[in-house]
């Protein structure tokens, strides 16, 4: 996925910037006695994208001609507090739904673990990495792999414990499942717990879990379709191309979620909506 292009530095594509700029809050009053001009919003967003895409530290922005580290991080926190990145994701999903259509007939969810060397909120010992600090993101996608839900937890949090929170995070209207138009939820065997079956029932999903017992095999016969768990694995691969997500350097939960929301927004806007 081409997200940031090099043109005298890193730049957000014009088509994407046109969708982002209207979401930015009004510029705050300039402090009295300060003669330093405010960095243009476009350059600040370019710097944020550079951090997201490469995983570089904020202070490394000193070596670029985009934006100073303090200005870029301050603008990131300012826009994060205003809900810009989550709204960018929501608007992308709405546009995707209007032009392509969110494929609600089958959804898939799964968790992915990543390193979190600095620790912080919603981190924990990673059982697959010798107990080193790590974080987990739980993603819910439609049947094409576009993320519609997201939750985070420590690396030691079982995937099924984040399922309800992941479903509740869906930020666009979800049609109500009916007998004529059911909604399948595809999960791997790690979700085969009574709690998950209860969550799926409460949200009206037809659960499709990797077979462990007769319940799932009965669902497979009823659905007459194969599971689509692979799409969420591909979405995690898309996320990992944003190197700031592959290794988490944010200690705060909100700044971590901001990066994830921004990446989800980019995927939504580019998935069949903007030129690739």
HELIX and SHEET records of a PDB file:
HELIX    1   1 UNK A   14  UNK A   20  1                                   7    
HELIX    2   2 UNK A   21  UNK A   23  5                                   3    
HELIX    3   3 UNK A   41  UNK A   54  1                                  14    
HELIX    4   4 UNK A   58  UNK A   63  5                                   6    
HELIX    5   5 UNK A   69  UNK A   81  1                                  13    
HELIX    6   6 UNK A   84  UNK A   99  1                                  16    
HELIX    7   7 UNK A  159  UNK A  162  5                                   4    
HELIX    8   8 UNK A  163  UNK A  168  1                                   6    
HELIX    9   9 UNK A  189  UNK A  191  5                                   3    
HELIX   10  10 UNK A  194  UNK A  202  1                                   9    
HELIX   11  11 UNK A  214  UNK A  223  1                                  10    
HELIX   12  12 UNK A  230  UNK A  240  1                                  11    
HELIX   13  13 UNK A  243  UNK A  246  1                                   4    
HELIX   14  14 UNK A  253  UNK A  270  1                                  18    
SHEET    1   A 2 UNK A   4  UNK A   6  0                                        
SHEET    2   A 2 UNK A  10  UNK A  12 -1                                        
SHEET    1   B 5 UNK A 124  UNK A 125  0                                        
SHEET    2   B 5 UNK A 133  UNK A 141 -1                                        
SHEET    3   B 5 UNK A 106  UNK A 115 -1                                        
SHEET    4   B 5 UNK A 184  UNK A 187  1                                        
SHEET    5   B 5 UNK A 206  UNK A 209  1                                        
SHEET    1   C 3 UNK A 124  UNK A 125  0                                        
SHEET    2   C 3 UNK A 133  UNK A 141 -1                                        
SHEET    3   C 3 UNK A 147  UNK A 154 -1                                        
END                                                                             
